[in-house]
Amino acid sequence: MLDATAIAVATGAASNVVAYLLQGRVDAVRTRIAAVFHRATPDQQAEALRVLGEDAAGLSQQTITQAEVTARWTGLLTAVLAAHPDAREDIEALASTPPATKTVNIGSQHNHGPGTFIGGDHHGDIRNGQG
């Protein structure tokens, strides 16, 4: 039987799995999941990666909720932790390292006056040296 701390770690890791999937970073989390499940049987490893793909598709198509995916991964991670206590370090790493968020910088450029503006603003016509 797992203690409350181990279950909390698995739940945190499951939440991070969801975060990775919501950001479209399936490849990054697939590597992390493979590290956690490398102690399991080949069939269990394949099943975990299959479920990951299904959950990624389900979240993107909104046919499954974040809560459902979190619950499923909490169950999978606690099961591997119960069977392989030495997997705790990998699960803790997954729980403690949230995926980096993607950022998009949206800006506008507004140019005033004559001349070339690099990274600045320019209003008016842009003319080349040929008249």
N, C-alpha and C positions, 0 to 999 in steps of 0.2 A: 504494500500500500504506500502510495506517495504522500509525503507531507504537504501541508498547505503551501509552503514556499515553493516546492517543486511544481505544484499545479499553477501557482501564480506566474512562475517563470515560463511555463508552457503557454499560458494564456497570453502573456506579453509577446512571446515569439509568434503566436498565431495572429495577433493583432498586427505585427510587423509584416507577416506574410500578406495579409490583406492590404496593407499600405503599399507594399511593392506591387501587388497586382493592380491596384487602383491607379498607380502611376505608370502602368504599362511596362514595368521592369521585370518581366517574367524570366528572362535569361539570368538576371542577377540573383533572383530568389531561387531559381532552379539550382544554381550552384550551391547556395546555402543549404537547401533542402537535401541535396545529394550528400553534403558533408554530414548532416544530421543522421541520415538513413544509411550511411555506408556500413554500419554495423549490422543492419537488418539483412534478411534474406534477399536474393535478387528479385524475387516476386514482390516482396514488400517495397523494395526500392522502386521498382517499375510502377507499382500501384500508387505510391506517393507522387511520383512525377506525372502519372496519368490524371490523378485528382487535381494536381496543381494546374494542369492544362484546362481541365473542365471548369475549375473555379475561375480561372482567368477569363475564359469565354463567357461563363455565366454572369460574372460581374460586368463585363463590357456590354453584354446584351441585356442586362438588368433582369435576368431570369432567376437570380439568386441574390439574397441580401448579404450585406457585410456581416451581419450577426450570424447567419447560417455558415458562412465560410469560416469565421472565427471559431465557432463551435466545432466545426469539422476538424480544423487544424489543431485546436486544443486537444481533441480526442486522439488524433494521430500522434501528436507530439508527446502526450502523456503516456500513450501506449509504448512508443519507442523508448521513452525514459524508464518506464517500469521494467521493460525487458532488457534494457542496456543502460544501467546507471551511469556508465562512462560517457554517454551521449550528452550528459548535462552541460558540460562545458560548451559544446557546439550550440545547444539550445539557448543557453544563457547569452552567448555571443549574438545569436539571432534576435533575442529579446532586447538586448541592451544597445544594439546598433540600428536605429531606425534608418530607413532608406533616405538618402539625400533627396530633397525635393527638387523637382525641375523648376527652373525659373525662366521666365521669358521677360526680356526687357522690351517694352514697347515705348517708343519715343516718337517725337516729330521734329522736323527740322524746319526752321523759319529763318530765311535770309533777308537782310536789309542792306541796301547800298551796293556800290560797285565792287568788283573784285571777286576773288575766289574765296570761298569760305569752306574750310574743312572742319566738319563737325559743328559748324555754326549755321546761322540763318542767312538766307539771301532772298530779297524781293526784287522782282524786275526781270528783265530779259538777260539771258546769258548769251554773250556774243563771242564768236571766235575772232581771231585776228584777221580774217579775210573780208571784213567789211560788213 
